[in-house]
Amino acid sequence: MNKMKWFKLFLLFILCFVLQTTVGDWLKIFDVGPDFVIIMIVAIAIKYGPATGCFWGFFAGFMQDIYAPVEWLGAHTIAMTVLGFVVGQLEERFLTLNLPAKTAVLAIGFFVCDMIYFLLTGLEKDVVTSLFFSKTVPECLYTVVVGAVVFHLSSGKMKRRV
């Protein structure tokens, strides 16, 4: 990958991080909002593969760990790195995913990322169950809807270029 693509991905990351911290708060419904950073990691990992997905997952998770006031420093980093690697295994050069498949990968990736985070933070089973139904499932649904729109818009852009 050339320097210009890395620069574009960095700008995409900055845009997603800014959207997450500003517009994401406005889009919240009952304290549940979409996760633009996870959408970005899944999109990058599908497009560029596991190494690039791992890198941007690590970078995004590290930035979230630094930005968020949590006591479990590194939990987001590990969860997002694993997400980037696992989703990157479905790289587009080897397997073409249509819109429903990409949104399914996004949903599964969201659940995996949250479960890894819960595992790393050492929360009790009752707390994890409560958070799963009150936070993870609604956020996943919201993120999948927003992600489907993003994937649809980006696939239309790609088809016009060809």
Secondary structure, DSSP 8 states (H G I E B T S, - for coil): --HHHHHHHHHHHHHHHHHHHTHHHHT-BTTB---HHHHHHHHHHHHH-HHHHHHHHHHHHHHHHHHS--S-TTHHHHHHHHHHHHHHTT-TTT----HHHHHHHHHHHHHHHHHHHHHHHT--HHHHHHHIIIIIHHHHHHHHHHHHHHHHHHHHHHHHH-
